[in-house]
Amino acid sequence: MIIFRDVSRIYHIGDTTLRALDHANMHIREGEFVSIIGPSGSGKSTLMNIMGCLDLADEGEYFLDGQEIRKYSEDELARIRNRKIGFIFQNFNLIGRMDAWGNVELPLIYQRVPAAERKARVEDALQKVGLYDRRHHRPTELSGGQQQRVAIARAIAVKPSLFLADEPTGNLDSRTGEDIMKMFHELHEAGNTIVLITHDNGVAAQAERRINIRDGHVTEADW
């Protein structure tokens, strides 16, 4: 599903050249649960942004579902982000003025999914994360764990081919974090591809396979 070939992302800061990614090579197969682990400043965010089609590499090739991303237009990249990738962020990225239902439904509106299908998808997603009874609550009326569940429901409703989670337990206490990880295991058992980016060894160890990143260099034991 995902192939990186000598991918580099280079930033120029004054007279300094920073390789946030340095000839990264990586593969992730469909249906895998993979963790990407590294300390702050290691290049994790850059890697996620390229993988999620939020940014483009300066060098190398990135293939998603067999297609080289560089060949897509901005509009095509937007469609890929909206339809193929379910994003789950550390800070939840929920819209404060919308209730849980509205937050889950919004990407489906952007996709122009018919109203009846939207309703069915949102209801199903909220049921799966155990928050259907709180569907009319706004983010400020929900705990951190519940907000993350809404974010997961939003991703589920899109029916993506890839779940891309960036530090999904980073703002949660340990017990709530364990509950969220159980949800990722359930998604994986249902056949979904999951890439989880983290700095936490305990979280990373729960994946089937672990990829390490440090100073822009990517390594994995079975490459």
MARGUKOL-82735 format. One record per atom (N, C-alpha, C): chain; residue number from 1; atom name; x, y, z; residue in one letter. Coordinates in steps of 0.1 Angstrom, whole numbers. Each point is the difference from the previous one (the first is absolute). Example, Ala and Ser with C-alpha at 12.3 -4.5 7.8 and 13.67 -1.06 7.14 Angstrom:
BEGIN
  unit  pos  site      x      y      z  code
     A    1     N    132    -57     78     a
     A    1    CA     -9     12      0     a
     A    1     C      9     12      0     a
     A    2     N     -4     11     -7     s
     A    2    CA      9     11      0     s
     A    2     C     -8     11      8     s
This chain:
BEGIN
  unit  pos  site      x      y      z  code
     A    1     N      8    -12      0     m
     A    1    CA     -8     12      0     m
     A    1     C      9     13      0     m
     A    2     N     10      0      8     i
     A    2    CA      9     12      1     i
     A    2     C     14     -4     -3     i
     A    3     N      6      7     -9     i
     A    3    CA     15     -2     -3     i
     A    3     C      7     14      0     i
     A    4     N     10      1      8     f
     A    4    CA      9     12     -1     f
     A    4     C     13     -5     -6     f
     A    5     N      5      7    -10     r
     A    5    CA     13     -3     -6     r
     A    5     C      9     12      0     r
     A    6     N     10     -1      9     d
     A    6    CA      9     11      1     d
     A    6     C     -7     14      2     d
     A    7     N    -10      1      8     v
     A    7    CA     -7     12      2     v
     A    7     C      7     10      9     v
     A    8     N      2     12     -4     s
     A    8    CA      6     10      8     s
     A    8     C     -9     13      0     s
     A    9     N      0      6     11     r
     A    9    CA     -6     13      2     r
     A    9     C     10     10      5     r
     A   10     N      2     11     -7     i
     A   10    CA     11      9      4     i
     A   10     C     -5     14      3     i
     A   11     N      4      5     11     y
     A   11    CA     -4     14      4     y
     A   11     C     12      9      0     y
     A   12     N     -1     12     -5     h
     A   12    CA     11     10      0     h
     A   12     C     -4     11     10     h
     A   13     N      8      1     10     i
     A   13    CA     -2      9     11     i
     A   13     C     12      9      0     i
     A   14     N     -1     12     -6     g
     A   14    CA     12      9     -1     g
     A   14     C     10     -7     -9     g
     A   15     N     12     -1      6     d
     A   15    CA     11     -7     -7     d
     A   15     C      1    -15      3     d
     A   16     N    -10     -4      8     t
     A   16    CA      1    -14      5     t
     A   16     C    -10     -9     -9     t
     A   17     N      5    -12     -3     t
     A   17    CA     -8    -10     -7     t
     A   17     C     -4    -11      9     t
     A   18     N    -12     -3      2     l
     A   18    CA     -5    -10      9     l
     A   18     C     -7    -11     -8     l
     A   19     N      5    -12      1     r
     A   19    CA     -7    -11     -6     r
     A   19     C     -9     -7     11     r
     A   20     N    -13      4     -1     a
     A   20    CA    -10     -5     10     a
     A   20     C     -2    -15     -3     a
     A   21     N      1     -4    -13     l
     A   21    CA      0    -14     -4     l
     A   21     C     12     -2     -9     l
     A   22     N      8    -10      2     d
     A   22    CA     12     -2     -7     d
     A   22     C      1    -14     -7     d
     A   23     N     -5      0    -13     h
     A   23    CA      0    -12     -8     h
     A   23     C     -7    -12      8     h
     A   24     N    -12      3      4     a
     A   24    CA     -8    -10      7     a
     A   24     C     -5    -11     -9     a
     A   25     N      1    -12      4     n
     A   25    CA     -5    -11     -7     n
     A   25     C     -9     -8      9     n
     A   26     N    -12     -3     -4     m
     A   26    CA    -10     -6      9     m
     A   26     C    -11     -7     -9     m
     A   27     N     -6    -11      5     h
     A   27    CA    -11     -6     -6     h
     A   27     C    -10     -4     11     h
     A   28     N    -13      2     -3     i
     A   28    CA    -11     -5      8     i
     A   28     C    -10     -7     -8     i
     A   29     N     -3    -12      3     r
     A   29    CA    -10     -8     -8     r
     A   29     C    -14      2      5     r
     A   30     N     -9     -2     -9     e
     A   30    CA    -14      1      3     e
     A   30     C     -4     -9     11     e
     A   31     N     -7      5     10     g
     A   31    CA     -5     -8     11     g
     A   31     C     10      0     12     g
     A   32     N     12      6     -1     e
     A   32    CA      9      0     11     e
     A   32     C     -3     11     10     e
     A   33     N      5     -3     12     f
     A   33    CA     -1     10     11     f
     A   33     C     15      3      4     f
     A   34     N      4     12     -4     v
     A   34    CA     14      4      1     v
     A   34     C      2     12      9     v
     A   35     N      9      0      9     s
     A   35    CA      4     12      8     s
     A   35     C     12      6     -6     s
     A   36     N      1     13      0     i
     A   36    CA     12      8     -3     i
     A   36     C      4      8     12     i
     A   37     N     11     -3      5     i
     A   37    CA      4      6     13     i
     A   37     C     13      7     -1     i
     A   38     N      1     12      7     g
     A   38    CA     12      8      0     g
     A   38     C     -2     11     10     g
     A   39     N     11      6      5     p
     A   39    CA     -1     11      9     p
     A   39     C     -4     13     -7     p
     A   40     N     -3     10      8     s
     A   40    CA     -3     13     -5     s
     A   40     C     11      5     -9     s
     A   41     N     -4      5    -12     g
     A   41    CA     10      5     -9     g
     A   41     C      6    -10     -9     g
     A   42     N     -5    -12      0     s
     A   42    CA      6    -11     -7     s
     A   42     C     -5      0    -15     s
     A   43     N    -11      7     -3     g
     A   43    CA     -5     -1    -14     g
     A   43     C    -14     -6      0     g
     A   44     N     -5     -4     11     k
     A   44    CA    -13     -7      0     k
     A   44     C    -11      8     -7     k
     A   45     N     -1     13      4     s
     A   45    CA    -11      8     -6     s
     A   45     C      2      2    -15     s
     A   46     N     12      2     -4     t
     A   46    CA      3      1    -15     t
     A   46     C     -4    -13     -7     t
     A   47     N      3    -11      6     l
     A   47    CA     -3    -13     -6     l
     A   47     C    -16     -1     -1     l
     A   48     N     -7      3     11     m
     A   48    CA    -14      0      0     m
     A   48     C     -6      9    -11     m
     A   49     N      5     12     -1     n
     A   49    CA     -5      9     -9     n
     A   49     C      1     -4    -15     n
     A   50     N     11     -7     -3     i
     A   50    CA      2     -5    -13     i
     A   50     C     -9    -12     -2     i
     A   51     N      0     -9     10     m
     A   51    CA     -8    -12     -2     m
     A   51     C    -15      3     -1     m
     A   52     N     -4     11      7     g
     A   52    CA    -14      4     -1     g
     A   52     C     -3     10    -11     g
     A   53     N      9      2     -9     c
     A   53    CA     -2      9    -12     c
     A   53     C     -2     14      4     c
     A   54     N      5      4     12     l
     A   54    CA     -1     14      4     l
     A   54     C     12      8     -4     l
     A   55     N     10     -7     -4     d
     A   55    CA     13      6     -5     d
     A   55     C      6    -10    -10     d
     A   56     N      9      6     -8     l
     A   56    CA      7     -8    -11     l
     A   56     C     15     -1      3     l
     A   57     N      6    -11     -3     a
     A   57    CA     14     -2      1     a
     A   57     C      8      8    -10     a
     A   58     N     12      4      4     d
     A   58    CA      9      7     -9     d
     A   58     C      7     -9     -9     d
     A   59     N      3    -12      5     e
     A   59    CA      7    -10     -7     e
     A   59     C     -6    -14      2     e
     A   60     N      1     -9     -9     g
     A   60    CA     -5    -14      2     g
     A   60     C    -14     -1     -5     g
     A   61     N     -5    -12      2     e
     A   61    CA    -14     -4     -4     e
     A   61     C     -8     -5     11     e
     A   62     N    -13      4      0     y
     A   62    CA    -10     -6      9     y
     A   62     C    -11     -5     -8     y
     A   63     N     -3    -13      2     f
     A   63    CA    -11     -7     -6     f
     A   63     C    -10     -4     10     f
     A   64     N    -13      4     -3     l
     A   64    CA    -11     -4      9     l
     A   64     C    -10     -7     -9     l
     A   65     N     -3    -13      4     d
     A   65    CA     -8     -9     -8     d
     A   65     C      5     -1    -14     d
     A   66     N     13      0     -2     g
     A   66    CA      5     -2    -13     g
     A   66     C      2     12     -9     g
     A   67     N     -4     11      5     q
     A   67    CA      1     13     -8     q
     A   67     C     10      9      6     q
     A   68     N      8      6     -8     e
     A   68    CA     10     10      5     e
     A   68     C     -7     13      3     e
     A   69     N      2      5     12     i
     A   69    CA     -8     11      5     i
     A   69     C      4     13     -8     i
     A   70     N     13      1     -3     r
     A   70    CA      5     12     -7     r
     A   70     C     -8      3    -13     r
     A   71     N     -6    -10     -6     k
     A   71    CA     -7      2    -13     k
     A   71     C    -14      6      2     k
     A   72     N     -5      1     12     y
     A   72    CA    -13      5      3     y
     A   72     C      0     16      0     y
     A   73     N    -11      5     -4     s
     A   73    CA     -3     15      2     s
     A   73     C     -4      3     14     s
     A   74     N     -1     13      4     e
     A   74    CA     -4      3     13     e
     A   74     C    -14     -5      3     e
     A   75     N     -9      2    -10     d
     A   75    CA    -14     -5      1     d
     A   75     C      0    -15      2     d
     A   76     N      8     -7     -7     e
     A   76    CA      0    -15      1     e
     A   76     C      6     -4     14     e
     A   77     N     10      8      5     l
     A   77    CA      5     -3     13     l
     A   77     C    -10      2     11     l
     A   78     N     -8     11     -2     a
     A   78    CA    -11      2     10     a
     A   78     C    -10    -11      0     a
     A   79     N     -3     -5    -12     r
     A   79    CA    -10    -12      0     r
     A   79     C      6    -12      7     r
     A   80     N     13     -2     -2     i
     A   80    CA      6    -12      7     i
     A   80     C      0      2     15     i
     A   81     N      3     12      5     r
     A   81    CA     -1      3     14     r
     A   81     C    -14     -2      5     r
     A   82     N    -10      4     -7     n
     A   82    CA    -14     -1      4     n
     A   82     C     -6    -14      0     n
     A   83     N      5     -8    -10     r
     A   83    CA     -6    -13     -2     r
     A   83     C      8    -12      4     r
     A   84     N     13      1     -1     k
     A   84    CA      9    -12      2     k
     A   84     C      6      0     14     k
     A   85     N      1     12      7     i
     A   85    CA      7      0     12     i
     A   85     C     -9      5     12     i
     A   86     N      0     -7     10     g
     A   86    CA     -7      4     12     g
     A   86     C     10      5     10     g
     A   87     N      0     13      2     f
     A   87    CA     10      7      9     f
     A   87     C     -5      0     15     f
     A   88     N      9     -3      9     i
     A   88    CA     -3      0     14     i
     A   88     C     12      7      7     i
     A   89     N     -3     12      6     f
     A   89    CA     10      9      5     f
     A   89     C      1      0     15     f
     A   90     N     12      4      5     q
     A   90    CA      2      1     15     q
     A   90     C    -10     10      6     q
     A   91     N     -2     11     -7     n
     A   91    CA     -9     10      6     n
     A   91     C    -14     -1     -5     n
     A   92     N     -4    -11     -6     f
     A   92    CA    -14     -4     -4     f
     A   92     C     -5      8    -12     f
     A   93     N      3     13     -1     n
     A   93    CA     -4      8    -12     n
     A   93     C    -15      0     -2     n
     A   94     N     -7      1     10     l
     A   94    CA    -15      1     -1     l
     A   94     C     -4     15     -1     l
     A   95     N    -11      2     -6     i
     A   95    CA     -6     14     -1     i
     A   95     C     -9      2     12     i
     A   96     N      4     10      8     g
     A   96    CA     -6      3     13     g
     A   96     C    -15      3     -1     g
     A   97     N     -4      7    -10     r
     A   97    CA    -14      4     -1     r
     A   97     C     -9    -11     -5     r
     A   98     N      5    -12     -4     m
     A   98    CA     -7    -11     -5     m
     A   98     C     -1    -11     11     m
     A   99     N    -11     -7      0     d
     A   99    CA     -1    -11     10     d
     A   99     C      7    -12     -7     d
     A  100     N      0    -11      8     a
     A  100    CA      8    -12     -5     a
     A  100     C     -6     -5    -14     a
     A  101     N    -13      0     -1     w
     A  101    CA     -6     -4    -13     w
     A  101     C      5      9    -11     w
     A  102     N      0     13      2     g
     A  102    CA      4      9    -11     g
     A  102     C     15     -2     -4     g
     A  103     N      8     -2     11     n
     A  103    CA     15     -2     -3     n
     A  103     C      2    -13     -8     n
     A  104     N     -7    -10      2     v
     A  104    CA      1    -13     -7     v
     A  104     C     -5      2    -14     v
     A  105     N    -11      7     -1     e
     A  105    CA     -7      2    -13     e
     A  105     C      7      9    -10     e
     A  106     N      8     10      5     l
     A  106    CA      5     10     -8     l
     A  106     C      8     -5    -12     l
     A  107     N     10     -9      1     p
     A  107    CA      7     -5    -11     p
     A  107     C     -8     -7    -11     p
     A  108     N    -11     -5      5     l
     A  108    CA     -9     -7    -10     l
     A  108     C     -8     10     -8     l
     A  109     N     -3     12      6     i
     A  109    CA     -6     11     -7     i
     A  109     C      9      5    -11     i
     A  110     N     13      1      4     y
     A  110    CA     10      4    -10     y
     A  110     C      1    -10    -12     y
     A  111     N     -2    -12      3     q
     A  111    CA      0    -11    -10     q
     A  111     C    -13      0     -8     q
     A  112     N    -10      7      4     r
     A  112    CA    -13      0     -6     r
     A  112     C     -7    -13      0     r
     A  113     N      2     -7     12     v
     A  113    CA     -7    -12      2     v
     A  113     C    -15      3      2     v
     A  114     N     -9     -7     -6     p
     A  114    CA    -14      2      2     p
     A  114     C     -4      0     14     p
     A  115     N    -11      8      4     a
     A  115    CA     -4      2     14     a
     A  115     C     -3    -14      7     a
     A  116     N     -7     -8     -7     a
     A  116    CA     -4    -13      6     a
     A  116     C     12     -9      4     a
     A  117     N     10      0    -10     e
     A  117    CA     12     -8      3     e
     A  117     C      8      7     11     e
     A  118     N      1     13      0     r
     A  118    CA      7      8     10     r
     A  118     C     -5     -4     14     r
     A  119     N    -13      0      1     k
     A  119    CA     -7     -3     13     k
     A  119     C      4    -14      5     k
     A  120     N      0    -10    -10     a
     A  120    CA      3    -13      4     a
     A  120     C     14     -2      4     a
     A  121     N      9      7     -7     r
     A  121    CA     15     -1      3     r
     A  121     C      3      6     13     r
     A  122     N     -6     12      3     v
     A  122    CA      3      7     12     v
     A  122     C     -5     -8     12     v
     A  123     N    -12     -5     -1     e
     A  123    CA     -6     -8     11     e
     A  123     C      9    -12      2     e
     A  124     N      4     -7    -10     d
     A  124    CA      8    -12      1     d
     A  124     C     13      3      7     d
     A  125     N      7     11     -4     a
     A  125    CA     13      3      5     a
     A  125     C     -1      4     15     a
     A  126     N    -10      7      4     l
     A  126    CA     -2      4     14     l
     A  126     C     -4    -12      8     l
     A  127     N     -7     -9     -5     q
     A  127    CA     -3    -12      7     q
     A  127     C     13     -8      2     q
     A  128     N      8     -1    -10     k
     A  128    CA     13     -8      2     k
     A  128     C      9      5     10     k
     A  129     N      0     13      2     v
     A  129    CA      9      6     10     v
     A  129     C     -7      2     14     v
     A  130     N    -13     -4      1     g
     A  130    CA     -7      0     12     g
     A  130     C     -5     14      4     g
     A  131     N     -2      9    -10     l
     A  131    CA     -4     14      4     l
     A  131     C    -13      4     -7     l
     A  132     N     -8     -9     -4     y
     A  132    CA    -13      4     -7     y
     A  132     C     -9      8     10     y
     A  133     N      1     -4     12     d
     A  133    CA     -9      7     10     d
     A  133     C      5     14      3     d
     A  134     N     12      3     -4     r
     A  134    CA      5     14      2     r
     A  134     C      2      7    -13     r
     A  135     N     -8     -4    -10     r
     A  135    CA      2      6    -13     r
     A  135     C     -3     15     -1     r
     A  136     N     -8      5      9     h
     A  136    CA     -4     14      0     h
     A  136     C      9      9     10     h
     A  137     N     10     -6      5     h
     A  137    CA      9      7      9     h
     A  137     C     12      7     -9     h
     A  138     N      3     12      4     r
     A  138    CA     11      7     -6     r
     A  138     C     13     -5      6     r
     A  139     N     12      3     -6     p
     A  139    CA     12     -4      5     p
     A  139     C      3      4     14     p
     A  140     N     -4     12      4     t
     A  140    CA      2      5     14     t
     A  140     C     -8     -8     10     t
     A  141     N    -10     -7     -5     e
     A  141    CA     -8     -8     10     e
     A  141     C      4    -14      0     e
     A  142     N     12     -3     -6     l
     A  142    CA      5    -14     -1     l
     A  142     C     14      0      7     l
     A  143     N      3    -12      5     s
     A  143    CA     14     -2      6     s
     A  143     C     10     -1    -12     s
     A  144     N     13      0      3     g
     A  144    CA     10     -1    -10     g
     A  144     C     -2    -14     -7     g
     A  145     N     -2    -10      7     g
     A  145    CA     -2    -13     -6     g
     A  145     C    -12     -1     -9     g
     A  146     N    -11      7      5     q
     A  146    CA    -12      0     -9     q
     A  146     C      3      8    -12     q
     A  147     N      7     11      1     q
     A  147    CA      3      8    -12     q
     A  147     C      9     -8    -10     q
     A  148     N      9     -8      5     q
     A  148    CA      8     -8     -9     q
     A  148     C     -9    -11     -6     q
     A  149     N    -10     -5      7     r
     A  149    CA     -9    -10     -6     r
     A  149     C     -8      6    -11     r
     A  150     N     -4     13      2     v
     A  150    CA     -7      7    -11     v
     A  150     C      9      1    -12     v
     A  151     N     13      4      2     a
     A  151    CA      9      1    -11     a
     A  151     C      2    -14     -7     a
     A  152     N      0    -11      7     i
     A  152    CA      1    -13     -6     i
     A  152     C    -13     -3     -8     i
     A  153     N    -11      4      6     a
     A  153    CA    -13     -2     -7     a
     A  153     C      0      8    -13     a
     A  154     N      5     12      0     r
     A  154    CA      1      8    -12     r
     A  154     C      8     -7    -11     r
     A  155     N     11     -6      5     a
     A  155    CA      9     -8    -10     a
     A  155     C     -8    -12     -5     a
     A  156     N     -6     -7      9     i
     A  156    CA     -8    -13     -4     i
     A  156     C    -10      3    -10     i
     A  157     N     -7     12      1     a
     A  157    CA    -12      3     -8     a
     A  157     C      5      2    -15     a
     A  158     N     12      5     -2     v
     A  158    CA      5      2    -13     v
     A  158     C      3    -13     -7     v
     A  159     N      1    -11      7     k
     A  159    CA      4    -13     -6     k
     A  159     C     13      1     -8     k
     A  160     N     10      4      7     p
     A  160    CA     13      1     -7     p
     A  160     C      7    -13     -2     p
     A  161     N     10      0     -9     s
     A  161    CA      9    -11     -2     s
     A  161     C     11      0     10     s
     A  162     N      3     12      6     l
     A  162    CA     11      1     10     l
     A  162     C     -4      9     11     l
     A  163     N      2     -5     13     f
     A  163    CA     -2      8     12     f
     A  163     C     14      5      4     f
     A  164     N      2     13      0     l
     A  164    CA     12      7      3     l
     A  164     C     -1      7     14     l
     A  165     N      6     -5     10     a
     A  165    CA     -2      5     14     a
     A  165     C     13      7      5     a
     A  166     N     -1     12      3     d
     A  166    CA     12      8      5     d
     A  166     C     -1      2     15     d
     A  167     N      8     -7      8     e
     A  167    CA      0      1     14     e
     A  167     C    -14     -1      6     e
     A  168     N     -8    -10     -4     p
     A  168    CA    -14      0      4     p
     A  168     C     -3     -1     15     p
     A  169     N     10     -4      8     t
     A  169    CA     -1     -2     14     t
     A  169     C      8     11      8     t
     A  170     N      6      9     -8     g
     A  170    CA      9     10      6     g
     A  170     C     -6      9     10     g
     A  171     N    -12      4     -1     n
     A  171    CA     -7      9      9     n
     A  171     C     -9     -7     10     n
     A  172     N      1    -13      1     l
     A  172    CA     -9     -8      9     l
     A  172     C      7     -6     11     l
     A  173     N     -7     -3     11     d
     A  173    CA      6     -7     11     d
     A  173     C      2    -15     -4     d
     A  174     N      7     -7      8     s
     A  174    CA      4    -14     -4     s
     A  174     C    -12     -9     -2     s
     A  175     N     -9      1      9     r
     A  175    CA    -12     -9     -2     r
     A  175     C     -8      3    -12     r
     A  176     N     -2     13     -3     t
     A  176    CA     -8      4    -11     t
     A  176     C      8     -4    -13     t
     A  177     N     13      2      1     g
     A  177    CA      9     -4    -12     g
     A  177     C     -2    -14     -3     g
     A  178     N      0     -9     11     e
     A  178    CA     -2    -14     -3     e
     A  178     C    -13     -3     -7     e
     A  179     N    -11      7      4     d
     A  179    CA    -13     -2     -6     d
     A  179     C      1      4    -15     d
     A  180     N      7     11     -3     i
     A  180    CA      1      4    -14     i
     A  180     C      8    -10     -8     i
     A  181     N     10     -6      6     m
     A  181    CA      8    -10     -7     m
     A  181     C     -8    -12     -3     m
     A  182     N     -9     -4      9     k
     A  182    CA     -9    -11     -2     k
     A  182     C     -8      2    -13     k
     A  183     N     -4     13     -2     m
     A  183    CA     -8      3    -12     m
     A  183     C      8     -2    -12     m
     A  184     N     13      4      0     f
     A  184    CA      8     -3    -11     f
     A  184     C      2    -14     -3     f
     A  185     N      2     -8     10     h
     A  185    CA      1    -15     -2     h
     A  185     C    -13     -5     -6     h
     A  186     N    -12      5      4     e
     A  186    CA    -12     -5     -6     e
     A  186     C     -1      4    -14     e
     A  187     N      4     12     -4     l
     A  187    CA      0      5    -14     l
     A  187     C      9     -9     -8     l
     A  188     N     12     -4      6     h
     A  188    CA      9     -8     -7     h
     A  188     C     -5    -14     -2     h
     A  189     N     -7     -5     10     e
     A  189    CA     -6    -14     -1     e
     A  189     C    -11      0    -11     e
     A  190     N     -6     11     -2     a
     A  190    CA    -10      1    -11     a
     A  190     C      6      2    -14     a
     A  191     N     13      0     -1     g
     A  191    CA      7      0    -13     g
     A  191     C      5     13     -4     g
     A  192     N      0     10      9     n
     A  192    CA      5     13     -4     n
     A  192     C     15      1      1     n
     A  193     N      6      9     -9     t
     A  193    CA     14      3      1     t
     A  193     C      2     12      9     t
     A  194     N      9     -1     10     i
     A  194    CA      2     10     10     i
     A  194     C     14      4      1     i
     A  195     N      3     13     -1     v
     A  195    CA     14      5      3     v
     A  195     C     -1      9     12     v
     A  196     N      7     -3     10     l
     A  196    CA     -1      8     13     l
     A  196     C     13      6      3     l
     A  197     N      1     13      0     i
     A  197    CA     12      7      3     i
     A  197     C      1      4     14     i
     A  198     N     11     -3      7     t
     A  198    CA      1      2     15     t
     A  198     C     14      2      4     t
     A  199     N      2      5     12     h
     A  199    CA     13      1      7     h
     A  199     C      0    -10     11     h
     A  200     N    -11     -7      2     d
     A  200    CA     -2     -9     12     d
     A  200     C      3    -14     -3     d
     A  201     N     10     -6      6     n
     A  201    CA      4    -14     -3     n
     A  201     C    -11    -10      3     n
     A  202     N     -7      3     11     g
     A  202    CA    -11     -9      4     g
     A  202     C    -11      0    -11     g
     A  203     N     -3     11     -5     v
     A  203    CA    -10      1    -11     v
     A  203     C      5     -7    -13     v
     A  204     N     12      4     -3     a
     A  204    CA      6     -6    -13     a
     A  204     C      1    -15      1     a
     A  205     N      3     -6     12     a
     A  205    CA      1    -14      1     a
     A  205     C    -13     -8     -3     a
     A  206     N    -11      7      0     q
     A  206    CA    -13     -7     -2     q
     A  206     C     -3     -2    -15     q
     A  207     N      8      6     -9     a
     A  207    CA     -2     -2    -14     a
     A  207     C      6    -14     -4     a
     A  208     N     -4     -4    -12     e
     A  208    CA      6    -12     -6     e
     A  208     C     15      2     -3     e
     A  209     N      3     12     -5     r
     A  209    CA     14      3     -4     r
     A  209     C      3     14      3     r
     A  210     N     13      2      3     r
     A  210    CA      4     13      5     r
     A  210     C     11      6    -10     r
     A  211     N     -2     12     -3     i
     A  211    CA     10      8     -9     i
     A  211     C      5     11      9     i
     A  212     N     14      1      0     n
     A  212    CA      6     10      8     n
     A  212     C      4     12     -9     n
     A  213     N     -1     12      6     i
     A  213    CA      5     12     -7     i
     A  213     C      8      8      9     i
     A  214     N     12      5     -4     r
     A  214    CA      9      8      8     r
     A  214     C      8      9    -10     r
     A  215     N      0     13      3     d
     A  215    CA      7      9     -9     d
     A  215     C     -3     -2    -14     d
     A  216     N    -12     -3     -3     g
     A  216    CA     -5     -1    -14     g
     A  216     C      3    -13     -7     g
     A  217     N      7     -9      8     h
     A  217    CA      3    -13     -6     h
     A  217     C    -10    -11      5     h
     A  218     N     -5     -8     -9     v
     A  218    CA    -10    -10      3     v
     A  218     C      7    -14     -1     v
     A  219     N     -3     -7     11     t
     A  219    CA      5    -14      0     t
     A  219     C    -11     -9      5     t
     A  220     N      1    -13     -5     e
     A  220    CA     -9    -10      5     e
     A  220     C      6    -13     -1     e
     A  221     N     -3     -9     10     a
     A  221    CA      7    -13      1     a
     A  221     C     -1     -9    -12     a
     A  222     N    -12      0     -6     d
     A  222    CA     -3    -10    -11     d
     A  222     C      0      7    -14     d
     A  223     N      7     11     -1     w
     A  223    CA      0      6    -14     w
     A  223     C      9     -8     -9     w
